[in-house]
Amino acid sequence: MLTAMDRSSPWDTTETGAHGCAQLGKWLIGVPFRSTSSHVVWMYYVVGEAGDVSRAVRVALARANSARETRARGGGSVTAQDLEIRRITLDALGQTRLDGPGDRSAAPSW
């Protein structure tokens, strides 16, 4: 007989996928900003403490706009435009993959 511990994943998720497999409750959020040379540079944040995409975006933007990150970029804040949003999932074999649009231009604006 399986116990609750046997059914839980090491990532403490409670969601299941289409085939009943535990899904990793993490998001990869890509945030673009313009460098001093006017090139677009992408910063990526893994957000594991969010229950849904909107919360994941808010957490990633809060990190991106933190004093430490702002200093590292040389100033300026980032906005929720042209984000790359991917859900990190774990399949039944334990392989990690990114779900969602792989092309940044296809990602929704938040």
N, C-alpha and C positions, 0 to 999 in steps of 0.2 A: 504494500500500500504506500502511495506517495504522500509525503508530508508537505506542508506549506513550504518548508525550506527546500525540498526537492524541486518544487515547481518555480521557485524564484530564480531570477537571473542574478549574476554578480553585480549588475548595474541597478538593482532595486527598482525595476520597472514593473508596472502592473498592467501594461497594455499587451495585447496579443495581435499578431498579424493575421492575414487572410487564412493561413493554414494552421492557426493555433500556436504558432511559434512566438516565443517571447521577443519583443522588439526593444531595442536599445533606445532609451528615452533621451537621446542627445541630438543636438542640432549643430550644423556647421554654418555659420553666418559670415559671408564675405562682405566687407565694408570698403567701398572705394573712397579715396581722398586724393586730392591733387598735391603733389610734392612741390617744393620751391621751384623746380624746373618745369612746372606745369605738366608733368607726366602723371598719369593716373597710377596709383599704387594701391594694391589690394591688401587689406589686413584681414586675417581670418580668425574667428573666435569660435571655440567649441563651447556650447552651452548645454550643460547637463541638468541644470536645476529648473528647467522650464517644462511645464506640462503641455504647452501648445506653442504654435509658431509665433503668435503675437507676443507672448511672454518671452520667447527666445530672442526675438528681434529687440525688444525693450532692454533685455539684459545685455545683449551684444553692443547695442548703441551706448548704454551706460558705461560699459567697459571702454569702448572706443573713445568716448568723450571724457574719460577720467583724466585727472591731472597728469598722471604718469604717462599715459598714452599720448596726450596732447603735447607734452614736452618732447616725447620721442619723435613725434611728427614735425615738430617745429612750430606748433601753434595751430589754431583753427579747429573748429568742430566739424563733425561729420553729421550727415542727415540720413534719413531712411529712404533715400532715393537710389535706385539701381542696385539693390542688395542682391547678393547671391545667397539663396536659402536652400539648404540641403538637409534632409533628415538622415542621421546616421542609424543604420539598422544592422541587426545581427540575424543571420538566417539560422536555420535548424542545424547546420553543420558548423556553426560558430564563425562563419566568415562575415567580416564587416563590409558594408557597402554604403554608398551615398545614394539616397533616393531624391528625386526632384530633378528639375532642369539642370543639365550640365552646362548649358550655354548661358552665360550671364545675361545676354540680351533677352532671353526668354523668361528671366526671373521677374516676378511681380514687384512693383514698387510699393513700399510700405510707408 
